[in-house]
Amino acid sequence: MNKKKKKNYQISRAERKKLIKRRRRKRMILLVVEVIILAVLSVVAYGVFKLGKLDFNILDERNLEAYKDTGPYTNIALFGLDSRNDELEGGVQSDSIMIASINNETSEVKLISVYRDTLLKQKDGTYEKANSAYNVGGPEDAISMLNRNFDLDIKNYISVNFSALIKAIDALGGIELDMTEEEADWCYRYAMDTAEIAGVECGDFEVKAGKQHVDGVHAVAYARIRYTEGNDFKRTERQREVLEKTAQKAKEADFLTLNQIVDEVFPLISTSFSMQDLLGFAANALDYTIVETSGFPYQVTTSENVISHTGSYVVPIGFTDNVTKLHGALFEDSAYQPSETVQQINDDIIYLTGVTEDTEALQTTFDEDIQNEESQ
């Protein structure tokens, strides 16, 4: 009887040892999992803390006049502000207007610049330059202007003071640009003014024709040039070039550099995206690739003879055709039929300017691209 009890005791003791080992192993696995979860939550919390530096501005979608669902594309309005007092949400001209269209299936990004002096229909039914919408009604009016005139479904925006671009490029160690002699001369002239507005040092930098490595001040000065051959049409091309090269360097930057950019640049950015949206974009940032850039309208002229208007305007030639080409470029929908609103805008522009489809187009920096498309 005693032997039997002793045997049972020995078996229970062995099982207990195994049980203890299993429990220790489970606790160790649980500890590892907890550490991993804590690390992930720390990164997310850090990201949310950094994103808190942004100026978040939630828009009323009912006022955005989104026309149609463009399928697997996320369309974003990008505004570059020539802000002298760090204004971000109105009361300032949008020096640069771009539409960024992200193909959510391929992560390909297309950038279209809208010439800021383009005659377009405003919220109150009048016709004015494209950049006046932001000045009058901030990003909400500016987005509705893009949707109304181009049959788009933009619901979000990002606005950046150009001082932010200077800081970002400097943190990334500068970018390489290839300038003509004329561009180099104007870049030198613009640099001092750009540095003064941004409150930074211009630096003793010799700008020359040809390829060269430039800092943030001179890169932004280059993007602001408009008094060369091609005028504002060429300027928007420079803006996209600087933006594209900055984005490429940011993708290659280390964590410390990106952290510096976040600290210095985020306070100079306004956006309608939520933190969750931005964290989603950040998670896919390395997958995004800019595959195409161009300017809108594609066929244009300029006019100082607009009824009841003064000054010079960029006038689309065949507005409906231009909108069709825009949908073909962004969404590969070359057979797109513009809405009745766009067709009415087309007729209004003809009435106000006398510019018809037979009007000779200006030779812009994009004519060669258009000719190549037509020959294919």
C-alpha positions as CSV (number, residue, x, y, z in Angstrom):
1,M,0.0,0.0,0.0
2,N,2.8,2.4,0.9
3,K,4.8,1.4,-2.2
4,K,1.8,2.2,-4.4
5,K,1.4,5.6,-2.8
6,K,5.1,6.3,-3.3
7,K,4.8,5.4,-7.0
8,N,1.8,7.7,-7.5
9,Y,3.8,10.4,-5.7
10,Q,6.8,9.9,-8.0
11,I,4.5,10.1,-11.2
12,S,2.8,13.3,-10.0
13,R,6.2,14.9,-9.3
14,A,7.3,14.2,-12.9
15,E,4.2,15.5,-14.4
16,R,4.5,18.6,-12.2
17,K,8.0,19.3,-13.6
18,K,6.7,19.0,-17.2
19,L,3.8,21.3,-16.3
20,I,6.1,23.9,-14.8
21,K,8.3,23.8,-17.9
22,R,5.3,24.2,-20.2
23,R,4.0,27.2,-18.1
24,R,7.4,28.9,-18.2
25,R,7.6,28.4,-22.0
26,K,4.1,29.9,-22.4
27,R,5.0,32.8,-20.1
28,M,8.2,33.4,-22.2
29,I,6.2,33.3,-25.5
30,L,3.6,35.6,-24.0
31,L,6.3,38.0,-22.8
32,V,7.8,38.1,-26.3
33,V,4.4,38.8,-27.9
34,E,3.8,41.6,-25.4
35,V,7.1,43.2,-26.2
36,I,6.4,43.0,-29.9
37,I,2.9,44.5,-29.4
38,L,4.4,47.2,-27.1
39,A,7.0,48.1,-29.8
40,V,4.4,48.3,-32.5
41,L,2.2,50.5,-30.3
42,S,5.1,52.7,-29.4
43,V,5.9,53.3,-33.1
44,V,2.2,54.1,-33.8
45,A,2.0,56.4,-30.7
46,Y,5.2,58.1,-31.9
47,G,3.8,58.5,-35.4
48,V,0.5,59.9,-33.9
49,F,2.6,62.3,-31.7
50,K,4.5,63.5,-34.8
51,L,1.3,63.8,-36.9
52,G,-0.1,66.0,-34.1
53,K,2.3,68.7,-35.3
54,L,0.2,69.0,-38.5
55,D,-2.6,71.5,-38.9
56,F,-5.6,69.2,-39.3
57,N,-8.6,70.9,-41.1
58,I,-11.7,68.7,-41.5
59,L,-13.8,69.7,-44.5
60,D,-17.5,69.5,-45.1
61,E,-17.8,67.1,-48.0
62,R,-21.2,68.6,-48.9
63,N,-19.4,71.7,-50.1
64,L,-16.8,70.0,-52.2
65,E,-19.0,69.3,-55.3
66,A,-17.5,65.9,-55.9
67,Y,-18.8,64.9,-59.3
68,K,-18.2,61.1,-59.7
69,D,-16.5,58.1,-58.2
70,T,-13.2,57.5,-60.2
71,G,-12.8,53.9,-59.1
72,P,-9.5,52.6,-57.8
73,Y,-8.0,56.1,-57.6
74,T,-7.4,58.4,-54.7
75,N,-7.3,62.0,-55.9
76,I,-5.7,64.7,-53.7
77,A,-5.4,68.4,-54.2
78,L,-1.9,69.8,-53.5
79,F,-1.5,73.5,-52.8
80,G,1.9,75.3,-52.6
81,L,1.4,78.6,-50.8
82,D,3.4,81.7,-51.2
83,S,2.6,82.6,-47.6
84,R,4.5,85.5,-46.0
85,N,3.0,85.1,-42.6
86,D,2.5,81.3,-42.4
87,E,-1.2,81.4,-43.4
88,L,-2.4,77.9,-44.4
89,E,-6.1,77.9,-44.8
90,G,-7.2,81.0,-46.8
91,G,-6.3,84.7,-47.3
92,V,-3.3,83.7,-49.4
93,Q,-2.7,82.8,-53.0
94,S,-2.0,79.2,-54.0
95,D,1.2,79.8,-55.9
96,S,1.1,76.1,-57.0
97,I,-2.0,73.9,-57.7
98,M,-1.5,70.2,-58.4
99,I,-3.8,67.2,-58.6
100,A,-2.1,64.0,-57.4
101,S,-3.9,60.8,-58.5
102,I,-2.9,57.5,-56.8
103,N,-3.7,54.2,-58.4
104,N,-4.6,52.1,-55.4
105,E,-4.0,48.9,-57.3
106,T,-0.5,49.7,-58.7
107,S,0.7,52.5,-56.3
108,E,1.5,54.6,-59.4
109,V,1.1,58.4,-58.9
110,K,0.4,61.0,-61.6
111,L,0.8,64.7,-61.0
112,I,-1.0,67.3,-63.0
113,S,-0.3,71.0,-62.5
114,V,-3.2,73.4,-63.0
115,Y,-1.9,76.8,-64.3
116,R,-2.8,79.3,-61.6
117,D,-3.9,82.0,-64.1
118,T,-6.4,79.6,-65.8
119,L,-9.9,81.2,-66.3
120,L,-12.2,78.8,-64.4
121,K,-15.7,78.9,-62.8
122,Q,-15.8,79.9,-59.2
123,K,-18.2,79.0,-56.4
124,D,-20.3,82.1,-56.9
125,G,-20.7,81.4,-60.6
126,T,-18.2,84.1,-61.7
127,Y,-15.1,83.3,-63.7
128,E,-11.7,84.1,-62.2
129,K,-8.1,82.8,-62.1
130,A,-7.7,79.3,-60.6
131,N,-5.6,80.5,-57.7
132,S,-8.2,83.0,-56.5
133,A,-10.4,80.2,-55.1
134,Y,-8.0,79.4,-52.3
135,N,-7.5,83.1,-51.4
136,V,-11.3,83.7,-51.1
137,G,-12.5,80.4,-49.5
138,G,-9.5,78.4,-48.5
139,P,-9.0,74.7,-49.4
140,E,-12.7,73.9,-49.4
141,D,-13.4,76.4,-52.2
142,A,-10.3,75.5,-54.1
143,I,-11.2,71.8,-54.1
144,S,-14.8,72.4,-55.2
145,M,-13.3,74.6,-58.0
146,L,-11.3,71.6,-59.2
147,N,-14.2,69.2,-58.9
148,R,-16.7,71.6,-60.6
149,N,-14.5,72.4,-63.6
150,F,-12.9,69.0,-64.2
151,D,-15.6,66.4,-63.2
152,L,-13.4,65.1,-60.3
153,D,-14.1,63.6,-56.9
154,I,-11.3,65.2,-54.8
155,K,-12.2,65.1,-51.1
156,N,-8.8,65.9,-49.4
157,Y,-6.0,68.2,-49.7
158,I,-2.5,69.0,-48.5
159,S,-1.3,72.6,-48.3
160,V,2.4,73.5,-47.9
161,N,4.1,76.8,-47.2
162,F,7.1,76.9,-49.5
163,S,9.3,77.4,-46.5
164,A,8.5,73.8,-45.6
165,L,10.0,72.6,-48.9
166,I,13.2,74.5,-48.2
167,K,13.6,72.9,-44.8
168,A,12.8,69.4,-46.2
169,I,15.4,69.7,-49.1
170,D,18.1,71.0,-46.7
171,A,17.4,68.1,-44.3
172,L,17.8,65.7,-47.2
173,G,21.1,67.2,-48.2
174,G,19.9,69.0,-51.3
175,I,19.0,67.8,-54.8
176,E,20.6,67.9,-58.2
177,L,19.2,70.2,-60.9
178,D,20.2,70.8,-64.5
179,M,19.7,74.5,-65.3
180,T,20.0,76.6,-68.5
181,E,22.0,79.8,-68.4
182,E,18.8,81.8,-68.3
183,E,17.4,79.7,-65.4
184,A,20.7,79.9,-63.5
185,D,20.6,83.7,-63.7
186,W,17.0,83.9,-62.5
187,C,17.6,81.3,-59.8
188,Y,20.4,83.6,-58.4
189,R,18.0,86.5,-58.4
190,Y,15.1,84.6,-56.8
191,A,17.3,83.0,-54.1
192,M,17.8,86.2,-52.0
193,D,14.1,87.0,-52.0
194,T,13.2,83.4,-51.2
195,A,15.6,83.2,-48.3
196,E,14.3,86.5,-46.9
197,I,10.7,85.4,-47.0
198,A,11.5,82.0,-45.4
199,G,13.7,83.6,-42.7
200,V,16.8,81.6,-43.6
201,E,20.3,82.3,-44.8
202,C,20.8,82.5,-48.6
203,G,24.4,81.3,-48.4
204,D,27.3,82.0,-50.6
205,F,26.3,79.7,-53.5
206,E,27.4,80.1,-57.1
207,V,24.5,79.2,-59.4
208,K,25.7,78.2,-62.9
209,A,24.4,76.6,-66.0
210,G,24.4,72.8,-66.2
211,K,24.0,70.1,-63.6
212,Q,24.7,71.1,-60.0
213,H,23.8,70.2,-56.4
214,V,21.7,72.9,-54.8
215,D,20.3,73.5,-51.3
216,G,16.7,74.2,-50.3
217,V,16.7,77.9,-51.0
218,H,18.0,77.6,-54.5
219,A,15.8,74.6,-55.3
220,V,12.7,76.6,-54.3
221,A,14.0,79.7,-56.1
222,Y,14.4,77.5,-59.2
223,A,10.8,76.3,-58.8
224,R,9.5,79.9,-58.5
225,I,11.1,81.2,-61.8
226,R,8.5,82.4,-64.3
227,Y,10.3,84.9,-66.4
228,T,12.0,82.6,-68.8
229,E,11.0,81.0,-72.1
230,G,7.8,79.1,-71.4
231,N,6.7,81.5,-68.6
232,D,4.3,80.0,-66.1
233,F,3.9,76.9,-68.2
234,K,7.6,76.1,-67.8
235,R,7.5,77.1,-64.1
236,T,5.0,74.4,-63.2
237,E,7.2,71.9,-64.9
238,R,10.1,73.0,-62.6
239,Q,7.8,72.7,-59.6
240,R,7.0,69.1,-60.4
241,E,10.6,68.3,-61.1
242,V,11.7,69.7,-57.6
243,L,8.8,67.8,-55.9
244,E,9.6,64.6,-57.7
245,K,13.3,64.7,-56.8
246,T,12.6,65.6,-53.2
247,A,10.2,62.7,-52.9
248,Q,12.8,60.3,-54.3
249,K,15.4,61.4,-51.8
250,A,12.9,61.2,-49.0
251,K,12.3,57.5,-49.9
252,E,16.0,56.8,-49.5
253,A,16.5,58.8,-46.3
254,D,17.3,57.3,-42.9
255,F,15.1,57.6,-39.8
256,L,16.9,60.4,-38.2
257,T,16.7,62.5,-41.3
258,L,13.0,61.8,-41.7
259,N,12.5,62.7,-38.0
260,Q,14.2,66.0,-38.5
261,I,11.9,66.7,-41.5
262,V,8.8,65.9,-39.5
263,D,9.8,68.2,-36.6
264,E,10.6,71.1,-38.9
265,V,8.2,70.7,-41.8
266,F,4.9,69.4,-40.3
267,P,4.0,72.6,-38.5
268,L,4.0,74.3,-42.0
269,I,1.5,71.8,-43.5
270,S,-2.3,71.8,-43.4
271,T,-4.3,68.8,-44.4
272,S,-7.9,67.4,-44.3
273,F,-6.6,63.8,-44.0
274,S,-7.1,62.0,-40.6
275,M,-4.2,60.6,-38.6
276,Q,-5.4,57.1,-39.7
277,D,-5.3,58.1,-43.4
278,L,-1.8,59.5,-43.1
279,L,-0.5,56.5,-41.2
280,G,-1.9,54.3,-44.0
281,F,0.0,56.5,-46.6
282,A,3.2,56.2,-44.5
283,A,3.0,52.5,-44.4
284,N,2.9,52.3,-48.3
285,A,5.2,55.3,-48.9
286,L,8.1,53.1,-50.3
287,D,5.7,51.6,-52.9
288,Y,4.5,54.9,-54.4
289,T,6.2,55.9,-57.7
290,I,5.6,59.0,-59.7
291,V,5.1,57.8,-63.3
292,E,3.7,60.8,-65.1
293,T,3.6,64.6,-64.8
294,S,2.1,67.3,-67.0
295,G,0.3,70.6,-67.0
296,F,-3.4,71.6,-67.5
297,P,-4.9,72.9,-69.7
298,Y,-3.0,71.0,-72.5
299,Q,-4.0,73.5,-75.3
300,V,-4.0,77.1,-74.2
301,T,-3.6,80.7,-75.1
302,T,-3.4,83.9,-73.1
303,S,-5.8,86.8,-73.3
304,E,-6.1,90.3,-71.8
305,N,-9.5,90.8,-73.5
306,V,-11.8,88.9,-71.1
307,I,-15.2,90.6,-70.8
308,S,-15.6,92.5,-67.5
309,H,-12.1,91.4,-66.4
310,T,-8.7,93.1,-66.3
311,G,-5.3,91.5,-66.5
312,S,-3.9,88.5,-68.4
313,Y,-5.6,85.1,-68.2
314,V,-4.6,81.6,-69.4
315,V,-7.5,80.5,-71.6
316,P,-8.2,76.8,-72.4
317,I,-8.7,76.1,-76.1
318,G,-11.6,73.6,-76.3
319,F,-12.3,73.2,-72.6
320,T,-14.3,70.0,-72.9
321,D,-11.5,68.4,-75.0
322,N,-9.0,69.4,-72.4
323,V,-11.1,67.8,-69.6
324,T,-11.4,64.6,-71.7
325,K,-7.6,64.5,-72.1
326,L,-7.3,65.0,-68.3
327,H,-9.5,62.0,-67.6
328,G,-7.5,60.0,-70.1
329,A,-4.2,61.0,-68.5
330,L,-5.3,60.4,-64.9
331,F,-7.7,57.4,-65.2
332,E,-6.9,56.0,-68.7
333,D,-10.4,56.9,-69.8
334,S,-9.8,58.5,-73.2
335,A,-13.4,58.1,-74.2
336,Y,-14.7,60.2,-71.3
337,Q,-17.7,62.4,-72.0
338,P,-17.6,65.6,-69.9
339,S,-20.7,66.5,-67.9
340,E,-23.2,69.2,-68.8
341,T,-21.5,71.5,-66.2
342,V,-18.2,71.2,-68.1
343,Q,-19.9,71.8,-71.4
344,Q,-21.6,74.9,-70.1
345,I,-18.2,76.2,-68.7
346,N,-16.8,75.5,-72.2
347,D,-19.5,77.8,-73.8
348,D,-19.0,80.5,-71.1
349,I,-15.3,80.6,-71.7
350,I,-15.8,81.1,-75.4
351,Y,-18.3,83.9,-74.8
352,L,-16.1,85.7,-72.3
353,T,-12.8,85.4,-74.3
354,G,-13.8,84.8,-77.9
355,V,-11.3,81.9,-77.9
356,T,-12.6,79.0,-79.9
357,E,-11.2,75.6,-80.9
358,D,-9.8,77.3,-84.0
359,T,-7.6,79.6,-82.0
360,E,-3.9,79.0,-82.4
361,A,-2.4,77.5,-79.3
362,L,0.7,78.8,-77.5
363,Q,3.9,76.9,-77.9
364,T,4.2,75.5,-74.3
365,T,6.7,73.1,-72.9
366,F,4.2,70.3,-73.3
367,D,3.6,70.7,-77.1
368,E,6.2,68.0,-77.9
369,D,4.4,65.5,-75.6
370,I,1.1,66.3,-77.2
371,Q,2.5,65.8,-80.7
372,N,4.0,62.5,-79.7
373,E,0.6,61.3,-78.4
374,E,-1.1,62.3,-81.6
375,S,1.4,60.5,-83.7
376,Q,1.0,57.2,-81.9
